[in-house]
Amino acid sequence: MSILAQKVKVEPEVVSYPGQTVILCCQFPDKGQTQLIQVSWILENSSATRTNIAVFHPTFGVSYPASPVQGRVSFTKEPPPLEHPTIQITDIALTDEGNYVCEYTTYPTGNENGVTALVILAKPQNTASTITVPAGTSPVSVAQCVSANGRPPATLTWVTNLSGNGTGLVQTSNSDNTVTVRSEYLFTPTAADNGKEITCVVSHRTLTKAENFPMKLVVQYPPQVQIVGYDNNWYVGRTDVVLTCQYQGNPSPPTVNWKMSSGFMPDSVEMAQNKLTVRKVDDSVNTTFICEVTNSLGIGKDQVTVFVRVGRRETSTHSRKTDTTPSSELPQRKTTNSPPASTTVKQDKPDSSLPLVFIILAVLLLVIPGVVAIICWRRKGGRCGENVITEGHPDCKRKRKDQTEPDVTYATVTHVNTAGAARVQINAADNTEYASIITK
């Protein structure tokens, strides 16, 4: 626009909505010596096509040529003053958007104009939704966001902790001059991602603040099953024990089926949905229970093997907080897979037979040599030749090789009729039982 054209005063931009009436102002305030001959309003669309929509000449009057706004456009005053040829357009449509030029024919400077951009806003219809997908190993669209029939196009963004990516914005122009914008979120879903949060954020000129659409992913997967409730203490006669078949899966609800590895369920067993109740424990439930859960994507199952005990297993009543005995000093307990003979688990006592064994061995070590010595002494007859020394006879200390003296053995005997001890002399060569008794 030239400097001379700036003499025409207009609003640079006017914003309106479909169905409203818009006012487009134009002024030529400081004409000076310039003569205003004619004023025209021209619509310039996006393809740069120019169309006259309103014309005023002081001599020939007002004219509204054929145009997209014919019948809806008019001067606010008729006849309008050349200095203020303001127009209005009623029942605005989205197709009315474009540049509106207020152009003067003047003398002697020629044509001068000012341009107003008419922006037609259309508030879009925004939606967002998840896409149900099965768990897999390849990226797929798990959510989509759409801003439909907006003007100008909306901006879409994704907010999530997932490791996927949003697709580029895809714009579609509609016949009414609006634009529809789409975006999808690509992600490789797993069973653990079911229910994860993701949010689409829509920003648009018609909105005072961005619009958020929080969602939760919908990922389908076969059931994942776990049986809980078995405490390894099912004893004969116990009542109302319960096994619960916990499961996760999508779609839901699935079908739950209980089985026994040994065959048909006994009469003491009751089943209701995912719970199995044994009214009274006996040997018939000494088996493996199986829970099968089925949905449209597959079957999941779990099993638990029950061991029926003869007696109830007791647990310690001591508080863990008050037990300060080191683990190394605690008495050892014997464990077994067989049922206990009594209802109380007894602690093993230290083996008391070991000290007795040591005492017997010590006594034997002391007694045996003494017995052997006595036997040896009696067989030899107590001879000095075997180094047996008799009290009170130093002559017995002589060596055995001295054979000049008779072989005599001395002993001390106390007689009942004597006041003191007597010395007995025995001749070994004399094979008699007599002895010479010499009194002191």
Summary of the structure (lengths in Angstrom):
residues: 440
radius of gyration: 60.4
end to end distance: 170.5
largest distance: 195.7
contacts: 1155
relative contact order: 0.07
helix: 12%
strand: 43%
